[in-house]
Structure formats: structure tokens, C-alpha cells
Amino acid sequence: MTSPVDLRRRSRRPAWAGRNYSLLTAAAFVTNLGSHGALIAAAFAVLEAGGDSGDVGLVAAARTLPLVLFLLIGGAVADRVPRHRVMVAANALNCVSQAAFAVLVLSGSAELWQMMLLTALGGTGQAFFSPAAEGMLLSSVQGEQASRAFAVFRMAMQGAAVGGAALGGAMVAAIGPGWVLAADAAAFAVAGSMRAFLDVGHLPRRVPGGGMLADLREGWREFAGRPWLWGVVVQFSLANAVVAAADAVYGPLVARDHLGGAAPWGIALGFFGAGTVAGALLMTRWKPRRLLLAGTLCVFPLALPSAALAVPVPITLLCAVMFLTGVTLEVFGVSWMTAQHPRERNLFVWSMTWYSERTGGTSKGRTGLDWPACRPRRPRVNCLLMTG
């Protein structure tokens, strides 16, 4: 018999927020909180070990290379192995690599090649994790409330990213980068434990067939046969490569020369993060009739920060531009996820969307790492940092 207390507890959670969705959202919040602080900690760990801005760029690039190499394979693996097992295994690899990184930094014996190797292991884990996580999230939501569910999920992720970067920076200054990396390892352990309890019984069983190469060919045919899908992927990868890369390289330099240094650029990035949270909040209340049209139109404002930096505009106007860009980017993100729901497709297809983001550029939320590389003697390393 259900007690009144149980009924009240159930009523507090929306009908669309099932067990899997709640676990995925909570785990994503934990990992984003730790990972965005660890991004800052890794850069300062390299600098404290005697490295320069070029070494910071090499460590950042070491994470990107495995993503490029293994992301598509990760989608094929997630089609053949239960998704939650892939996610837990990837979290375990990230936990071990970050823990080892933390031990090296805390002991004062970290070498550049060791930091690059451990960062590459983290990138490998992310390559296998991302397609499985994307497919698991899309399958965890049913009904017309999918858009609201995805908006809440992304709002949690973006909030954790903003908070993690701020907390990570403060912790690096207070207790050093090694302990921040250790906290990130613990976050992966907690998140992996949560994801181990995901229920995959509702997912269709895979029919025995060809090998992994056959899966890749099948996924490519499905991807290439959907013009609306690859059209948006190509658009966003080009926009990401040109606009996000320009902001990553140019933003810190403009801040140094015209805006007063790193602090104003950090404030502008904070407004961008606040914009992503506001955009996700907006999408909990609004569902465009034509999702892909609304999402595609919201890609164009990504050019505004580059234009504002080119002038350059005062910091107050730049913050407003960054906030608006964050809002529109999040409208695109939620619309894109909702447009793909509830299709149960080859995870290679989802890998292609991640691949376009990772090879095209990186999110503005990571450009705070570029500041240590903005020394006049080594400006070229920004091109490496923008890939991290």
C-alpha cells in the first residue's frame, strides 16, 4: 500500500523525469562540476611544473587527438555493448587517469609526457562515453515533454560548468591544482557508480549480424541518407571551426590589449555561461513549432562575439553580446536534441554530431584556459589550445 509520504515524494518529480533520466542528470552535473574545474587545474599544473604556454597547448591537444580517432568507433561500440557498461567503463578510465595525474602533480614529479599521456587517456574515455551517453539520454525521455526534459538536463550541465570553472579556479588558487584534479577523479567515481544503476531493459536488443566495420558502414549510410541531419552537422561544424576558434584565440588577446586583462574576459565568459543557463530555462517553457528552423537560425548569432571583439566594443556591451550568444546557442542545443528524439538509431549517427563539434572547434566555456597562452613570445600556441 502506498503511503501519503510516498505520494508526496512522487508528486515532486515531473512525470517525464523517470529513474534513468534523474540518474543521468545527476551524474552529468557531478562530472561537469569536476571536469570544468579540472580543465583550469590541468593548465596551471603544467605551468607549475615548469612548462610554458606551448606545453599547455600540447597537453590540451593530447586530449583532442583520441577524440578525433576514437569517437566514431565509440559509437559503433555503444551499439554492440550495453550503453551503461560503456559509460561506467569510460568513467572508470577517466577516474584512474585523473587520479594518476593528481598524484604526479601533488608529488611534484610530473613530466610533460606523463601529463600528455594521462590527458590522452581521458580523451579516449570521453570518445567512448559520449555516444553511449547521448543515446541513453534520448531513450530515457518519452512523450511530448521531451523538449522540457532536455532543457532541464542541459541547464544542469551548463550550471555545473559555470560553477565548476569558478570553483575550480578558486580551489587552484587556494590549495593548488593537484587537489582539484583529485576532486575530479572522485567526481568520476561518484558519477560512474550512479550510472551503473541505469536500466537498459527497455532498449531493443541488437540483432546478431556483421562486425564493427559493417556497423560503421550502416551508420554512415543512415547519416548520409538524412539531408536534414548532415546539413545541420556541416553547418554547425563550420560555424564552430570559424567562430569558436576565433573567439578562443582572439578573445584573450583583445582582453589583454584593450579591455584591461584577464579579469574582464573572465567576466565576459561568465555572462556567456549565464546565457546558456538562461537559454535552457527558456526552453523549458517554449517549444518552437519548427525545431530545426529555430535551432538553425540561432546558430547565426555565434558570429556576434567575433564582431564585438573586432571593433572592439566596451566590456559592458561585450558581456551583453556573450549573454545573448549563450542563450541562442542553448536554444539550438535543446532544439537539436528534441529533433532527434525519439528515434532509436545507429549510435554512429550520434557520434557524427559529436565529431563535428570536437573537430570543428570547442565550446566557449573552455576558452578561459587560453589566458596563460596569451604571452607575446608564443602566440601561436593558441591554435593548439582552441582544440582542447
KOLLO-662802 format. One record per residue (C-alpha): residue number from 1; x, y, z. Coordinates in steps of 0.1 Angstrom, whole numbers, plus 5000, padded with zeros to 4 digits. Each point is the difference from the previous one (the first is absolute). Example, Ala and Ser with C-alpha at 12.3 -4.5 7.8 and 13.67 -1.06 7.14 Angstrom:
% KOLLO-662802
<atom nr="1" c1="5123" c2="4955" c3="5078"/>
<atom nr="2" c1="5014" c2="5034" c3="4993"/>
% end
This chain:
% KOLLO-662802
<atom nr="1" c1="5000" c2="5000" c3="5000"/>
<atom nr="2" c1="5014" c2="5034" c3="4990"/>
<atom nr="3" c1="5003" c2="5024" c3="5029"/>
<atom nr="4" c1="4991" c2="5038" c3="4998"/>
<atom nr="5" c1="5037" c2="5008" c3="5005"/>
<atom nr="6" c1="5009" c2="4979" c3="4969"/>
<atom nr="7" c1="4973" c2="5017" c3="4980"/>
<atom nr="8" c1="5014" c2="5034" c3="5009"/>
<atom nr="9" c1="5035" c2="4990" c3="4991"/>
<atom nr="10" c1="4988" c2="4987" c3="4966"/>
<atom nr="11" c1="4981" c2="5032" c3="4993"/>
<atom nr="12" c1="5031" c2="5021" c3="5005"/>
<atom nr="13" c1="5016" c2="4984" c3="4969"/>
<atom nr="14" c1="4984" c2="5007" c3="4966"/>
<atom nr="15" c1="4986" c2="4970" c3="4981"/>
<atom nr="16" c1="5027" c2="5004" c3="4973"/>
<atom nr="17" c1="5028" c2="4998" c3="5026"/>
<atom nr="18" c1="5003" c2="4963" c3="5003"/>
<atom nr="19" c1="5026" c2="4980" c3="5018"/>
<atom nr="20" c1="5025" c2="4998" c3="4971"/>
<atom nr="21" c1="4996" c2="5037" c3="4992"/>
<atom nr="22" c1="5005" c2="5010" c3="5037"/>
<atom nr="23" c1="5032" c2="4979" c3="5002"/>
<atom nr="24" c1="5014" c2="5013" c3="4968"/>
<atom nr="25" c1="4993" c2="5036" c3="5009"/>
<atom nr="26" c1="5015" c2="4997" c3="5035"/>
<atom nr="27" c1="5031" c2="4981" c3="4987"/>
<atom nr="28" c1="5005" c2="5026" c3="4972"/>
<atom nr="29" c1="4998" c2="5028" c3="5026"/>
<atom nr="30" c1="5027" c2="4983" c3="5021"/>
<atom nr="31" c1="5024" c2="4994" c3="4971"/>
<atom nr="32" c1="4996" c2="5034" c3="4985"/>
<atom nr="33" c1="5006" c2="5017" c3="5033"/>
<atom nr="34" c1="5033" c2="4981" c3="5004"/>
<atom nr="35" c1="5011" c2="5000" c3="4964"/>
<atom nr="36" c1="4997" c2="5038" c3="4994"/>
<atom nr="37" c1="5021" c2="5006" c3="5031"/>
<atom nr="38" c1="5025" c2="4974" c3="4989"/>
<atom nr="39" c1="5004" c2="5018" c3="4966"/>
<atom nr="40" c1="5014" c2="5030" c3="5019"/>
<atom nr="41" c1="5020" c2="4979" c3="5024"/>
<atom nr="42" c1="5017" c2="4981" c3="4971"/>
<atom nr="43" c1="5012" c2="5032" c3="4984"/>
<atom nr="44" c1="5014" c2="5013" c3="5033"/>
<atom nr="45" c1="5015" c2="4966" c3="5008"/>
<atom nr="46" c1="5021" c2="5002" c3="4968"/>
<atom nr="47" c1="5011" c2="5035" c3="5008"/>
<atom nr="48" c1="5009" c2="4992" c3="5036"/>
<atom nr="49" c1="5021" c2="4970" c3="4987"/>
<atom nr="50" c1="5022" c2="5025" c3="4981"/>
<atom nr="51" c1="4981" c2="4998" c3="4967"/>
<atom nr="52" c1="4992" c2="5030" c3="4978"/>
<atom nr="53" c1="4970" c2="5009" c3="4980"/>
<atom nr="54" c1="5010" c2="4977" c3="4972"/>
<atom nr="55" c1="5001" c2="4970" c3="5024"/>
<atom nr="56" c1="4965" c2="5010" c3="5012"/>
<atom nr="57" c1="4989" c2="4998" c3="4963"/>
<atom nr="58" c1="5016" c2="4966" c3="4996"/>
<atom nr="59" c1="4982" c2="4985" c3="5030"/>
<atom nr="60" c1="4967" c2="5015" c3="4987"/>
<atom nr="61" c1="5006" c2="4986" c3="4965"/>
<atom nr="62" c1="5008" c2="4965" c3="5015"/>
<atom nr="63" c1="4964" c2="4998" c3="5012"/>
<atom nr="64" c1="4986" c2="5009" c3="4966"/>
<atom nr="65" c1="5019" c2="4975" c3="4979"/>
<atom nr="66" c1="4984" c2="4969" c3="5016"/>
<atom nr="67" c1="4965" c2="5016" c3="4996"/>
<atom nr="68" c1="5007" c2="5004" c3="4963"/>
<atom nr="69" c1="5013" c2="4965" c3="4996"/>
<atom nr="70" c1="4975" c2="4980" c3="5021"/>
<atom nr="71" c1="4968" c2="5019" c3="5001"/>
<atom nr="72" c1="4984" c2="4983" c3="4970"/>
<atom nr="73" c1="5012" c2="4966" c3="5013"/>
<atom nr="74" c1="4985" c2="5008" c3="5033"/>
<atom nr="75" c1="4966" c2="5004" c3="4984"/>
<atom nr="76" c1="5004" c2="4965" c3="4984"/>
<atom nr="77" c1="5010" c2="4985" c3="5033"/>
<atom nr="78" c1="4970" c2="5015" c3="5018"/>
<atom nr="79" c1="4978" c2="4983" c3="4974"/>
<atom nr="80" c1="5015" c2="4966" c3="5009"/>
<atom nr="81" c1="5005" c2="5003" c3="5038"/>
<atom nr="82" c1="4974" c2="5010" c3="5026"/>
<atom nr="83" c1="5002" c2="5038" c3="5002"/>
<atom nr="84" c1="5003" c2="5003" c3="5037"/>
<atom nr="85" c1="5030" c2="4976" c3="5001"/>
<atom nr="86" c1="5017" c2="5022" c3="4974"/>
<atom nr="87" c1="4993" c2="5031" c3="5021"/>
<atom nr="88" c1="5012" c2="4984" c3="5032"/>
<atom nr="89" c1="5032" c2="4987" c3="4984"/>
<atom nr="90" c1="5007" c2="5034" c3="4985"/>
<atom nr="91" c1="4995" c2="5017" c3="5034"/>
<atom nr="92" c1="5023" c2="4975" c3="5016"/>
<atom nr="93" c1="5027" c2="5008" c3="4975"/>
<atom nr="94" c1="4995" c2="5037" c3="5006"/>
<atom nr="95" c1="5001" c2="4995" c3="5037"/>
<atom nr="96" c1="5033" c2="4980" c3="4999"/>
<atom nr="97" c1="5017" c2="5024" c3="4976"/>
<atom nr="98" c1="4990" c2="5031" c3="5020"/>
<atom nr="99" c1="5010" c2="4983" c3="5032"/>
<atom nr="100" c1="5034" c2="4992" c3="4986"/>
<atom nr="101" c1="5003" c2="5036" c3="4987"/>
<atom nr="102" c1="4992" c2="5013" c3="5034"/>
<atom nr="103" c1="5026" c2="4978" c3="5017"/>
<atom nr="104" c1="5027" c2="5011" c3="4976"/>
<atom nr="105" c1="4992" c2="5037" c3="5006"/>
<atom nr="106" c1="4997" c2="4997" c3="5038"/>
<atom nr="107" c1="5034" c2="4981" c3="5001"/>
<atom nr="108" c1="5017" c2="5027" c3="4979"/>
<atom nr="109" c1="5013" c2="4974" c3="4975"/>
<atom nr="110" c1="4977" c2="5006" c3="4970"/>
<atom nr="111" c1="5017" c2="4999" c3="4966"/>
<atom nr="112" c1="4985" c2="5015" c3="4969"/>
<atom nr="113" c1="4998" c2="4966" c3="4982"/>
<atom nr="114" c1="4982" c2="4985" c3="5030"/>
<atom nr="115" c1="4975" c2="5028" c3="5001"/>
<atom nr="116" c1="4994" c2="4996" c3="4963"/>
<atom nr="117" c1="4995" c2="4963" c3="5003"/>
<atom nr="118" c1="4976" c2="5002" c3="5029"/>
<atom nr="119" c1="4980" c2="5028" c3="4982"/>
<atom nr="120" c1="4999" c2="4978" c3="4969"/>
<atom nr="121" c1="4985" c2="4972" c3="5021"/>
<atom nr="122" c1="4973" c2="5024" c3="5012"/>
<atom nr="123" c1="4992" c2="5009" c3="4964"/>
<atom nr="124" c1="4998" c2="4964" c3="4991"/>
<atom nr="125" c1="4975" c2="4994" c3="5027"/>
<atom nr="126" c1="4979" c2="5030" c3="4989"/>
<atom nr="127" c1="5000" c2="4986" c3="4964"/>
<atom nr="128" c1="4984" c2="4968" c3="5011"/>
<atom nr="129" c1="4978" c2="5016" c3="5026"/>
<atom nr="130" c1="4983" c2="5027" c3="4979"/>
<atom nr="131" c1="4980" c2="4980" c3="4974"/>
<atom nr="132" c1="4988" c2="4975" c3="5027"/>
<atom nr="133" c1="4989" c2="5029" c3="5023"/>
<atom nr="134" c1="4983" c2="5018" c3="4971"/>
<atom nr="135" c1="4980" c2="4970" c3="4990"/>
<atom nr="136" c1="4992" c2="4991" c3="5036"/>
<atom nr="137" c1="4986" c2="5035" c3="5007"/>
<atom nr="138" c1="4979" c2="5001" c3="4969"/>
<atom nr="139" c1="4985" c2="4966" c3="5009"/>
<atom nr="140" c1="4992" c2="5011" c3="5036"/>
<atom nr="141" c1="4974" c2="5025" c3="4991"/>
<atom nr="142" c1="4966" c2="4993" c3="4985"/>
<atom nr="143" c1="4970" c2="5021" c3="4989"/>
<atom nr="144" c1="4994" c2="5036" c3="4991"/>
<atom nr="145" c1="5021" c2="5013" c3="5029"/>
<atom nr="146" c1="5033" c2="4989" c3="4985"/>
<atom nr="147" c1="5010" c2="5036" c3="4992"/>
<atom nr="148" c1="4995" c2="5011" c3="5036"/>
<atom nr="149" c1="5019" c2="4970" c3="5012"/>
<atom nr="150" c1="5030" c2="5007" c3="4978"/>
<atom nr="151" c1="4999" c2="5037" c3="5010"/>
<atom nr="152" c1="5001" c2="4991" c3="5037"/>
<atom nr="153" c1="5029" c2="4975" c3="4993"/>
<atom nr="154" c1="5020" c2="5026" c3="4981"/>
<atom nr="155" c1="4992" c2="5026" c3="5026"/>
<atom nr="156" c1="5015" c2="4977" c3="5026"/>
<atom nr="157" c1="5031" c2="4994" c3="4979"/>
<atom nr="158" c1="5005" c2="5037" c3="4992"/>
<atom nr="159" c1="4995" c2="5010" c3="5036"/>
<atom nr="160" c1="5026" c2="4974" c3="5011"/>
<atom nr="161" c1="5024" c2="5013" c3="4973"/>
<atom nr="162" c1="4998" c2="5036" c3="5012"/>
<atom nr="163" c1="5001" c2="4990" c3="5036"/>
<atom nr="164" c1="5028" c2="4975" c3="4994"/>
<atom nr="165" c1="5022" c2="5025" c3="4982"/>
<atom nr="166" c1="4995" c2="5026" c3="5028"/>
<atom nr="167" c1="5005" c2="4975" c3="5028"/>
<atom nr="168" c1="5030" c2="4984" c3="4982"/>
<atom nr="169" c1="5017" c2="5033" c3="4995"/>
<atom nr="170" c1="4995" c2="5009" c3="5037"/>
<atom nr="171" c1="5013" c2="4966" c3="5011"/>
<atom nr="172" c1="5031" c2="5001" c3="4978"/>
<atom nr="173" c1="5008" c2="5034" c3="5016"/>
<atom nr="174" c1="4993" c2="4987" c3="5035"/>
<atom nr="175" c1="5013" c2="4964" c3="5001"/>
<atom nr="176" c1="5018" c2="4994" c3="4967"/>
<atom nr="177" c1="4990" c2="4982" c3="4968"/>
<atom nr="178" c1="5009" c2="4965" c3="5013"/>
<atom nr="179" c1="4971" c2="4999" c3="5024"/>
<atom nr="180" c1="4976" c2="5013" c3="4974"/>
<atom nr="181" c1="5010" c2="4971" c3="4977"/>
<atom nr="182" c1="4995" c2="4976" c3="5029"/>
<atom nr="183" c1="4965" c2="5014" c3="5005"/>
<atom nr="184" c1="4993" c2="4995" c3="4963"/>
<atom nr="185" c1="5011" c2="4963" c3="5004"/>
<atom nr="186" c1="4976" c2="4996" c3="5029"/>
<atom nr="187" c1="4972" c2="5016" c3="4980"/>
<atom nr="188" c1="5005" c2="4975" c3="4972"/>
<atom nr="189" c1="4998" c2="4972" c3="5026"/>
<atom nr="190" c1="4968" c2="5013" c3="5014"/>
<atom nr="191" c1="4984" c2="5005" c3="4966"/>
<atom nr="192" c1="5011" c2="4966" c3="4988"/>
<atom nr="193" c1="4984" c2="4984" c3="5030"/>
<atom nr="194" c1="4967" c2="5018" c3="4993"/>
<atom nr="195" c1="5001" c2="4989" c3="4963"/>
<atom nr="196" c1="5005" c2="4964" c3="5010"/>
<atom nr="197" c1="4964" c2="5000" c3="5012"/>
<atom nr="198" c1="4985" c2="5010" c3="4967"/>
<atom nr="199" c1="4973" c2="4978" c3="4986"/>
<atom nr="200" c1="5006" c2="4989" c3="4964"/>
<atom nr="201" c1="4972" c2="4974" c3="4998"/>
<atom nr="202" c1="4978" c2="5023" c3="4979"/>
<atom nr="203" c1="5026" c2="5003" c3="4973"/>
<atom nr="204" c1="4995" c2="4977" c3="4969"/>
<atom nr="205" c1="5024" c2="4971" c3="4999"/>
<atom nr="206" c1="5025" c2="5000" c3="4973"/>
<atom nr="207" c1="4995" c2="4974" c3="4972"/>
<atom nr="208" c1="5032" c2="4980" c3="4995"/>
<atom nr="209" c1="5015" c2="5009" c3="4967"/>
<atom nr="210" c1="5033" c2="5013" c3="4984"/>
<atom nr="211" c1="5030" c2="5014" c3="5018"/>
<atom nr="212" c1="5009" c2="5035" c3="5010"/>
<atom nr="213" c1="5010" c2="5011" c3="4965"/>
<atom nr="214" c1="4965" c2="4990" c3="4989"/>
<atom nr="215" c1="4985" c2="5021" c3="5028"/>
<atom nr="216" c1="5021" c2="5030" c3="4988"/>
<atom nr="217" c1="4989" c2="4996" c3="4964"/>
<atom nr="218" c1="4963" c2="4996" c3="5012"/>
<atom nr="219" c1="5003" c2="5031" c3="5021"/>
<atom nr="220" c1="5016" c2="5020" c3="4972"/>
<atom nr="221" c1="4972" c2="4991" c3="4976"/>
<atom nr="222" c1="4974" c2="5011" c3="5026"/>
<atom nr="223" c1="5018" c2="5032" c3="5006"/>
<atom nr="224" c1="5006" c2="5008" c3="4963"/>
<atom nr="225" c1="4964" c2="4991" c3="4992"/>
<atom nr="226" c1="4985" c2="5027" c3="5023"/>
<atom nr="227" c1="5007" c2="5035" c3="4984"/>
<atom nr="228" c1="4985" c2="5018" c3="5029"/>
<atom nr="229" c1="5024" c2="4983" c3="5023"/>
<atom nr="230" c1="5033" c2="5004" c3="4982"/>
<atom nr="231" c1="4990" c2="5034" c3="4988"/>
<atom nr="232" c1="4998" c2="5013" c3="5036"/>
<atom nr="233" c1="5031" c2="4981" c3="5010"/>
<atom nr="234" c1="5020" c2="5016" c3="4971"/>
<atom nr="235" c1="4986" c2="5035" c3="5009"/>
<atom nr="236" c1="5009" c2="4997" c3="5037"/>
<atom nr="237" c1="5034" c2="4985" c3="4994"/>
<atom nr="238" c1="5009" c2="5029" c3="4976"/>
<atom nr="239" c1="4986" c2="5026" c3="5024"/>
<atom nr="240" c1="5018" c2="4984" c3="5029"/>
<atom nr="241" c1="5033" c2="4998" c3="4982"/>
<atom nr="242" c1="5000" c2="5036" c3="4989"/>
<atom nr="243" c1="4982" c2="5019" c3="5027"/>
<atom nr="244" c1="5009" c2="4980" c3="5032"/>
<atom nr="245" c1="5036" c2="4998" c3="4989"/>
<atom nr="246" c1="5002" c2="5037" c3="4993"/>
<atom nr="247" c1="4986" c2="5008" c3="5035"/>
<atom nr="248" c1="5024" c2="4975" c3="5016"/>
<atom nr="249" c1="5030" c2="5016" c3="4984"/>
<atom nr="250" c1="4989" c2="5037" c3="4997"/>
<atom nr="251" c1="4980" c2="5005" c3="5032"/>
<atom nr="252" c1="5028" c2="4998" c3="5025"/>
<atom nr="253" c1="5023" c2="5021" c3="4978"/>
<atom nr="254" c1="4974" c2="5028" c3="4997"/>
<atom nr="255" c1="4993" c2="4998" c3="5037"/>
<atom nr="256" c1="5037" c2="5004" c3="5007"/>
<atom nr="257" c1="5005" c2="5029" c3="4976"/>
<atom nr="258" c1="4967" c2="5019" c3="5002"/>
<atom nr="259" c1="4978" c2="4989" c3="5029"/>
<atom nr="260" c1="5023" c2="5000" c3="5030"/>
<atom nr="261" c1="5013" c2="4964" c3="5002"/>
<atom nr="262" c1="4988" c2="4965" c3="5010"/>
<atom nr="263" c1="4973" c2="5012" c3="5025"/>
<atom nr="264" c1="4977" c2="5016" c3="4974"/>
<atom nr="265" c1="5003" c2="4971" c3="4977"/>
<atom nr="266" c1="4991" c2="4977" c3="5029"/>
<atom nr="267" c1="4969" c2="5021" c3="5007"/>
<atom nr="268" c1="4990" c2="4998" c3="4963"/>
<atom nr="269" c1="5003" c2="4962" c3="5001"/>
<atom nr="270" c1="4979" c2="5000" c3="5031"/>
<atom nr="271" c1="4973" c2="5019" c3="4982"/>
<atom nr="272" c1="5002" c2="4974" c3="4972"/>
<atom nr="273" c1="4995" c2="4973" c3="5025"/>
<atom nr="274" c1="4971" c2="5018" c3="5016"/>
<atom nr="275" c1="4985" c2="5003" c3="4966"/>
<atom nr="276" c1="5001" c2="4963" c3="4994"/>
<atom nr="277" c1="4982" c2="4994" c3="5033"/>
<atom nr="278" c1="4974" c2="5026" c3="4990"/>
<atom nr="279" c1="4996" c2="4985" c3="4966"/>
<atom nr="280" c1="4993" c2="4966" c3="5015"/>
<atom nr="281" c1="4976" c2="5015" c3="5024"/>
<atom nr="282" c1="4982" c2="5017" c3="4971"/>
<atom nr="283" c1="4997" c2="4966" c3="4982"/>
<atom nr="284" c1="4982" c2="4985" c3="5030"/>
<atom nr="285" c1="4971" c2="5024" c3="4992"/>
<atom nr="286" c1="5002" c2="5003" c3="4962"/>
<atom nr="287" c1="5000" c2="4973" c3="4973"/>
<atom nr="288" c1="5003" c2="5015" c3="4965"/>
<atom nr="289" c1="4976" c2="4986" c3="4974"/>
<atom nr="290" c1="5029" c2="4995" c3="4975"/>
<atom nr="291" c1="5028" c2="4988" c3="5022"/>
<atom nr="292" c1="5027" c2="4997" c3="4974"/>
<atom nr="293" c1="4992" c2="5034" c3="4985"/>
<atom nr="294" c1="5002" c2="5017" c3="5034"/>
<atom nr="295" c1="5031" c2="4982" c3="5009"/>
<atom nr="296" c1="5018" c2="5007" c3="4968"/>
<atom nr="297" c1="4991" c2="5037" c3="5001"/>
<atom nr="298" c1="5015" c2="5001" c3="5035"/>
<atom nr="299" c1="5034" c2="4990" c3="4987"/>
<atom nr="300" c1="5005" c2="5033" c3="4982"/>
<atom nr="301" c1="5004" c2="5021" c3="5032"/>
<atom nr="302" c1="5032" c2="4980" c3="5006"/>
<atom nr="303" c1="5016" c2="5026" c3="4978"/>
<atom nr="304" c1="4992" c2="5028" c3="5024"/>
<atom nr="305" c1="5029" c2="4995" c3="5025"/>
<atom nr="306" c1="5025" c2="5000" c3="4972"/>
<atom nr="307" c1="4986" c2="5032" c3="4986"/>
<atom nr="308" c1="4999" c2="5016" c3="5034"/>
<atom nr="309" c1="5037" c2="4991" c3="5006"/>
<atom nr="310" c1="5010" c2="5013" c3="4966"/>
<atom nr="311" c1="4987" c2="5035" c3="5008"/>
<atom nr="312" c1="5007" c2="4996" c3="5030"/>
<atom nr="313" c1="4970" c2="5011" c3="5020"/>
<atom nr="314" c1="5000" c2="5010" c3="5037"/>
<atom nr="315" c1="4998" c2="4971" c3="5025"/>
<atom nr="316" c1="4964" c2="5008" c3="5009"/>
<atom nr="317" c1="4989" c2="4995" c3="4964"/>
<atom nr="318" c1="5022" c2="4969" c3="4996"/>
<atom nr="319" c1="4984" c2="4985" c3="5031"/>
<atom nr="320" c1="4965" c2="5006" c3="4985"/>
<atom nr="321" c1="5011" c2="4984" c3="4967"/>
<atom nr="322" c1="5014" c2="4970" c3="5018"/>
<atom nr="323" c1="4969" c2="4995" c3="5020"/>
<atom nr="324" c1="4978" c2="5002" c3="4969"/>
<atom nr="325" c1="5023" c2="4975" c3="4982"/>
<atom nr="326" c1="4997" c2="4976" c3="5029"/>
<atom nr="327" c1="4962" c2="5002" c3="4999"/>
<atom nr="328" c1="4998" c2="4993" c3="4963"/>
<atom nr="329" c1="5026" c2="4972" c3="5001"/>
<atom nr="330" c1="4979" c2="4982" c3="5026"/>
<atom nr="331" c1="4968" c2="5005" c3="4980"/>
<atom nr="332" c1="5019" c2="4982" c3="4972"/>
<atom nr="333" c1="5012" c2="4973" c3="5023"/>
<atom nr="334" c1="4966" c2="4991" c3="5014"/>
<atom nr="335" c1="4983" c2="5003" c3="4966"/>
<atom nr="336" c1="5026" c2="4977" c3="4985"/>
<atom nr="337" c1="4996" c2="4973" c3="5027"/>
<atom nr="338" c1="4962" c2="5002" c3="4998"/>
<atom nr="339" c1="5000" c2="4997" c3="4962"/>
<atom nr="340" c1="5019" c2="4967" c3="5003"/>
<atom nr="341" c1="4976" c2="4986" c3="5026"/>
<atom nr="342" c1="4986" c2="4973" c3="5002"/>
<atom nr="343" c1="5019" c2="4984" c3="4972"/>
<atom nr="344" c1="5019" c2="4968" c3="5010"/>
<atom nr="345" c1="5028" c2="5000" c3="4974"/>
<atom nr="346" c1="5035" c2="4987" c3="4995"/>
<atom nr="347" c1="5021" c2="5019" c3="5025"/>
<atom nr="348" c1="5026" c2="5007" c3="4973"/>
<atom nr="349" c1="4975" c2="5027" c3="4989"/>
<atom nr="350" c1="5002" c2="5017" c3="5035"/>
<atom nr="351" c1="5038" c2="4996" c3="4998"/>
<atom nr="352" c1="5000" c2="5021" c3="4969"/>
<atom nr="353" c1="4984" c2="5029" c3="5018"/>
<atom nr="354" c1="5025" c2="4998" c3="5028"/>
<atom nr="355" c1="5028" c2="4996" c3="4974"/>
<atom nr="356" c1="4990" c2="5032" c3="4983"/>
<atom nr="357" c1="5002" c2="5019" c3="5032"/>
<atom nr="358" c1="5033" c2="4986" c3="5012"/>
<atom nr="359" c1="5018" c2="5003" c3="4966"/>
<atom nr="360" c1="4984" c2="5033" c3="4991"/>
<atom nr="361" c1="5010" c2="5018" c3="5032"/>
<atom nr="362" c1="4992" c2="5002" c3="5036"/>
<atom nr="363" c1="4974" c2="5017" c3="5022"/>
<atom nr="364" c1="5005" c2="5035" c3="5013"/>
<atom nr="365" c1="4998" c2="4987" c3="5035"/>
<atom nr="366" c1="5035" c2="4987" c3="4996"/>
<atom nr="367" c1="5016" c2="5031" c3="4987"/>
<atom nr="368" c1="5010" c2="5011" c3="5035"/>
<atom nr="369" c1="5029" c2="4976" c3="4996"/>
<atom nr="370" c1="5014" c2="5020" c3="4972"/>
<atom nr="371" c1="5011" c2="5029" c3="5023"/>
<atom nr="372" c1="5033" c2="4984" c3="5011"/>
<atom nr="373" c1="5009" c2="4997" c3="4964"/>
<atom nr="374" c1="4996" c2="5037" c3="4992"/>
<atom nr="375" c1="5036" c2="5009" c3="5004"/>
<atom nr="376" c1="5014" c2="5019" c3="4971"/>
<atom nr="377" c1="5030" c2="4977" c3="4997"/>
<atom nr="378" c1="4979" c2="4969" c3="4991"/>
<atom nr="379" c1="4967" c2="5011" c3="4984"/>
<atom nr="380" c1="4998" c2="4971" c3="4976"/>
<atom nr="381" c1="4992" c2="4975" c3="5027"/>
<atom nr="382" c1="4964" c2="5014" c3="5002"/>
<atom nr="383" c1="4993" c2="4980" c3="4969"/>
<atom nr="384" c1="5008" c2="4969" c3="5021"/>
<atom nr="385" c1="4980" c2="5011" c3="5030"/>
<atom nr="386" c1="4969" c2="5006" c3="4980"/>
<atom nr="387" c1="4998" c2="4963" c3="4993"/>
<atom nr="388" c1="4999" c2="4990" c3="5036"/>
% end
